[in-house]
Amino acid sequence: MALLLAFALALFIAVLISDLARRTVLSTAVLFLGAGLLIGSGLFGSTVKPNTGLLQWLAELALFSVLFTDGMRTGGIEEIRQNWRGPSRALLLGMPLTIAGIAVLAHELVGFRWAASFLLGAALSPTDPVFVSAIFAIEAVPAGIKRALNLESGLNDGLALLPIMLLLPQMGKGPAHTGHVLLELGLGVAIGVVIPWVGIVLERSRFFRAAGIFEPLNAFAIGLLVLSVAEISGGNAFLAAFAGGASIATFSRAVKESFQGFGELVAELLKLAALLVFGAVIEPRLFAAIPGREYVFVLLAIFAVRLIAIWFSFLGSGWPAKEVLVFGWFGPKGFASVVYGILILNIGTSESRHMAHLVALAIMASIVVYSSTDILVGRWFKPQPQSGVDENREAA
């Protein structure tokens, strides 16, 4: 009940400050993460310690919903094809460079073995535009940057899954069975394509039609089917979620639009709940003393590696240098990194707990810094009034 009380209080406060958060550097995500840290520190009683099983279940359900809505937000295959140019450089070149750069830092500065280093790099590679939402409301920011950030963040959560699923078994008792992992991922994609297609074809037939309050539940029901079939069959539920959302956007714009508001609300509630529980679980280690070189690792991994990787990726692209710098700077680590950090934590070794600790520090630093600079960088694009024009207006 203490967890429920803490979530209710945090949600109520988040509602009250939501307008202020939209216009300033405040972040509701930080509020829920902070509430979790307070729970873990004993504010609501020393016995309030969520188990990692609850955390993993909640986080995986939340990530499924986030990937499902992210898939729909891409607009489907046609919209991805039309706006693929900028994000393709970030995803196909910038993302692997980011993973490799973080891995090198983890190996050299922290001393992790290479498998752990690349796993950490993959966990910290996805981006989340939620924490830079202010720039999307500033008209002066080029539309190309906004589209690229949205599409990249919608796709990189799923793309990071492949290296993570391949590397996680390397951290456990035995080697990864690559063929089995690839089969699991492929099955997940197939489930995410076939079930929405069948569902939408049936709904469009002469015998069936969704109406009234059941319209937004159409995509919700399809999503539940995708999740349950993936779990039962052994397919990767996360890739099934993203493929399912993208398939709905491809096959039926109406189903996508009817679900959008409802789906984003459900995903947001699950994300906030998982952030609170994550904070409570990680708190005992979060503020433990760590060597200075590990703080250096966090700072470089979050605020330098992506910027350099994106700069190299966009060489010769024709994008203005100013836009490339802004696009490269905004690489906030969000909910996908939280879930991947939880998967690492649940391996249960001292090395995995150390890695999860660094992931938590990186996410907190990322949320605070990026959500504090989005308005400032957005204003950088606002045209400055010419002094001569201003003087003429005053004279008139």
Summary of the structure (lengths in Angstrom):
residues: 396
radius of gyration: 21.6
end to end distance: 66.2
largest distance: 79.2
contacts: 1375
relative contact order: 0.17
helix: 80%
strand: 0%
